[in-house]
C-alpha cells in the first residue's frame, strides 16, 4: 500500500469514527442510551453496522468514548495538577468551561441530563466510569481546598448539583436566563464565600 493510500485509509477511518460518535451523541441525547440501537447509530452516521463494531466493540464503548473524549476536552482543562494558575483562575476556568458547554454545545448538555435518568448508564458507570467521576471530583476538591473551603467534599458535590440545575433550566429555556450574568454572580458568591472562611 502506498503512503498516500495509507494516509487516505487513516483519514477515512477517522471520518467514519467521528461520524459514529456524532450520530451516537445525537441519538443518545434525544432518545436515551438504552432506547438507541447500533442499527440506528449506523443509519444516522451513514455507515454499516459492521464498521461501528470495527471501531467500538459495544454500544457501551461508544458511550464511554464520548464521556472520556468529549467531556474531558470541554470540562477537564482545569484539572491539570501542574497548572500554574491561581486557584481562583482555575475555578473561574471550570465555571467558564461549563457555561461555554451550555451555550455552545446544548446537545452534549442534553446528553448528560438524559444519561442521568438512564438505568443502563448508571450500571455502566458503576462498573467502568466511576473512576472518571472520582478524578473530576478529586481535582475539584483540590481547587476548593486551595480556595479555603472548610468542607471541600460537600462543596464539590454542591457545585456539581448547581451545574446540573443550570443545565436543566438553560436547556429547556435558554432565552429566559442571562447566562453570563448568572455565571459572574455565581463565581462572585462562591469566591467571596471561601475568602471569608480563610
N, C-alpha and C positions, 0 to 999 in steps of 0.2 A: 504494500500500500504506500503510495507516495505521501510525502509530508503534507501536501495540500489536501489529500483525501483524509488523512488523519485529523487535520485541523477542522475540516468540514464535518467529519464524524463527531468530533468533540462538541462543535458548535450545535449540531442538530440534537445531540444528547442533552446539552444544557438547555436548549429551547424547549424540548419536549418535557423535561423535568420542571422547568418554570411554568409551562402551560398546565401541567398536572397540579402543581401547588396552587396556582391562581384559581383554577377551577374548584379545587377542594376547599379553599378558603371561602369562596362564594357559596358553595353548596352547604358546607358545614354551618356557615353563618345564617343562611336563610332557612334551611330545612332541619338543621340539627345534625350532630355527628352520627348518632345511631340510625337516623332515618335516611342517611345518604349511603348509596351503594357505590362500589367501584365502577359498575357499569355507567352510573350517572356521571361520575367524575370523568371517565373516558370519553363519554359523549360530549360533555361540556368542553373538555380540553381538546377534542377532535384528535384523539389518539386511540390506539387499540388498548383493550384491557390488558393484553399481554405486555404491552410497553409499560403500563403502570407497574406491573409486577417485576419488570426488569429494573425499575428504579427503586421500588418500595415493596418489600415482601408482604406487607399487610396494610390495610386501611389505617390501623393504629400507628404504623410507621410514618405514614403521610402526616398524620396529626402531630406526632412527636417532632417531626422535621419542622413543621410550621411553628410549633412552640419554640423549639430551640433556635431556629434561624431568624424568624420574623420578630419574635418578642425580644430576643437578645439584641438584635440590631437596633430596635427602636427604644427599648426601655433600659437596657443594662449598661449604657455608656457611663453612668455614674458609679459603677461598681468596681472599677479597677482600683485595687488596693494601692497601686503605685501612683495614683492620681495625685498630682501636686497641688491641685486647687484646694481652697479652704473648704471646711465642712459646709459653710453657708452656700458657697458656689456649687458644691456637689448636690446639695439638697435642691437648690433652685434648678439645676440641670435635670434632676429627677422629675420635678414637677413640670418643667418645660417639655421634657420628652413625652410625658403622659398627655399633657394638653395638646401638643402637636399631633399626637396619635389621634386624639379625639377629633380634631379639626380636619386633619388631612387623610386619615385612613379609617373612616367610620365602619367599614366592613370588618376590619380586624377587631374593633371595639365590640361590634355586634357579635362577632365570633366568641370573644371572651365571655360575654353575657350569656350567649346560647350554651356554651360549654358548661358554665356553672350550674345549669339545670339538667345536664345530661348524666344519667346514672352510669352509662358505659364509660364516659370520660372520667368520671370520678374514680371508678375502679382502675382504669388505666393509669391515672396519676398516682394512685396509691402504690401501684406496682413499679412504674417506670419513671414517673415525672416528679415525684416528691422532692428529689434532690435539687431540681431547678427552683422550686418554690423556696426550699430551705436556703439555697445560696442567695436568692433575691432578698429574703427577709434578713439573713445574716449581714449582708452588705448594707442594707438599710439601717439595721441596728448599729453597725459601726459608725455610720454618719451621725445617727441620733445621739450616741454616747458622746461623740466629739462636740456635738451642739449643746450638750448639757442636759439631755433627757435623764430624768431620775428613774424612768421605767421604759427603757428602750424597746422591750418586747411588746408591751401593750401599745406603745406609740407606733411601732411598725405595723401592728395589726390595724390600729385605728386609721392610719394613713391609707392602708390597702382598702379598708372599708369605705373611706371617703372617696377614693378614686373610683371604686365600683359605683358609688352613688352618683358621682359626676357623670360617669359613663352612661348609666341607665337613664338619667334625666336628659342629658345632652343628646343622646342618640334618638330619643323619642321626639324632642322638640328643640333642635339646635337654634332656631331663630329667637327663642324666648330668652335664652341665657347669655349674658355678656361674659363669655368665657375668659377673655383676657383680664377683665376687671375681677372676676371671681378668682382666677389664678393668683393675681397680685395680692388680693385680700387674704387668701389662704396662706400664701408664703409669709406675709407680714404677721398674721396671727401666730403661726407656728414658730417662726424665728423669735418673735417677741416673747412668747411663752417660755421657750427654752433659755433665752437670755436672762430672764428674771430668775430662773432656777439656779443659775450658776453662781 
